[in-house]
């Protein structure tokens, strides 16, 4: 790895092959805080896409959010399903409760629109499989919104692991915690309704260390184990705190913890035979990521210009559409995570390691 | 917690109540590299003990090591068991292969000598129980040599956790890895013979994150899970790489990894409801430990004068004898770790969570 290039060009988009193009017009489906406060500003900053349509359950909200920008059409879910303004967007970004993604994907696919679907793809692996099928049947591109995969820190970490700079990866630690009762002070939120979410913490943020490990190793899990518990009444019977292990081919294990009711923190470490790599903080878009690599006698602490993870993600998705390239986190990739998470819930229930087929 | 005191007096020995005393005279049993290169120099620096006898399987080695210091008597194991020079020492430090500790403990107890026994106490919980019984029957003090418990960084971390500065502890990450094939380039070493060692990596260094978690939380494990694998031929059928989980009362889990064939690295992190604490590096005596504490908006990175972990440990043991105080890491405390490790080996074999009684 060229140190000069690493220092001069840490945040370069290794996936980018075209410089400019007519932007991909996005319909944003679901107008919760994440879309309004994170996704829309990120798209504003993007090179390859633009928000042309916003879709909400509430006509009033759709209009209000549409009016917050220029040239944006506001639609209700009904309008969206009916095909209103269907010529005004090329692709959809779906950010509704997990179990409802499928209905918006189905409409998008029926209208020949490409899909960027928030993670987790669905509340169940059955739901995720249906999403994959629907998109395949209608031949639309499906990408799952794993924002870590386009974060420059994670991509450089992946280069470092891939080039063998830390030797053979052996053990991974991943952690992500936040405090949902403070962040979203509503006991009736969909994240705490397993029918809508598929669980609580594991399916929501367990995906971050899991998917980042998969991406860095370029391997899929072969077995999992998990243990869940709850302390807060909102999480009664749910997985508020989770400790889980993921086994990968080649004797690599990941030891991970996630919590939706603890101090805000995140870290990700890979220990190899010849070195160690840590990104900390890692998973929250508002934290400045830092990357440290140790091998032999020295450690490099890398600070770098932070990129908006969502801008990188939207541009990557749009660039895939523009260049007719398959996104890496496609539907089958996302399905593997849902299957692993389901297996972890089973593992936690049975107190057993579950092998993945 | 008083910041001024913390900065002025980070390394103070909170356990120390007397300032000087006739030193405890130690017989060191087993003269491998750890005793010669780490323990003896540490005792040289100590306030409360001195090396008066050294004991080896080889008379030549015993004499050579005895002659490396002043006023030290060299004994063979046979001499030791026979009670030769029994008036020349008050206590013994046992650092032989794990399964053989018992025979030296038995002799020490029979002679009314107090015992500092290297970790793990024994290769099996049966062996550990016998050691506890033997010392109880002869009314000699038994301490297990957990050097992390007298490391100032760990003690200050324990104060921080105990005072609730990071809130309720929720999730712990612990990691320790080294490269035994490089460190001890001999495939016939006792560490790789389960009859002598009780396993390979887990029983040897898995104890570090496990016992440090127990000590910081002041709680014992209630359930464990583990997964082991091996890549190097020396570890065929053994636990070269281990990923394990430990559950504690009050919904606290520790996610740990240890390897005897990877890059040298160690870290220990506690995430609580109100903050986070990390010691990194943590477990190797030759690494300068650092402690970071984050709560709310700020992080304190604490660097401090490093103390020789073994000097602290020997002085703590000697001070317990001088003041007639029970050591915290006593035999029953050490037995809990062996039982947890045995349960982890069973868990790994069965792919199941094992509850501890």
Interface residues (C-beta under 8 A of the other chain):
Chain A: X166 X167 X168 X170 X171 X173 X175 X177 X179 X223 X225 X227 X229 X230 X231 X241 X243 X244 X245 X247 X251 X253 X254 X255 X256 X257 X259 X261 X262 X263 X265 X267 X269 X271 X272 X273 X274 X275 X276 X294 X295 X351 X352 X353
Chain B: X166 X167 X168 X170 X171 X173 X175 X177 X179 X223 X225 X227 X229 X230 X231 X241 X243 X244 X245 X247 X251 X253 X254 X255 X256 X257 X259 X261 X262 X263 X265 X267 X269 X271 X272 X273 X274 X275 X276 X294 X295 X351 X352 X353
